[in-house]
């Protein structure tokens, strides 16, 4: 019913940049917020960034100043601009869409940062 699809992952050298996109389709209700989470092998999934429909943002400390989350409410799309990437950023990045009463998750996109 509701589909969340991430794209934009890939392999990049340390110090480089990537931009992730997440499109939510089939939504019958307004989106409360959209967020990016990531999970590295052997690690717990963590919240990286979140943006509400009103534009309020949150970033985990480790990415502040390097990552920027933005959204297009008309397109129901959220972006994550990742600059100054570090090997520690290597993970599968997941998009989460919160519809106030239920959240949906994408399949994930792999981001690999080489040193």
Beta strands, then each sheet from edge to edge (+ up, - down):
strand 1: 3-7
strand 2: 10-13
strand 3: 18-25
strand 4: 33-39
strand 5: 46-52
strand 6: 57-59
strand 7: 67-72
strand 8: 77-82
strand 9: 91-98
strand 10: 103-105
strand 11: 109-114
sheet 1: 1+ 3- 8+ 7-
sheet 2: 2+ 11+ 9- 4+ 5- 6+
sheet 3: 2+ 11+ 9- 10+
end
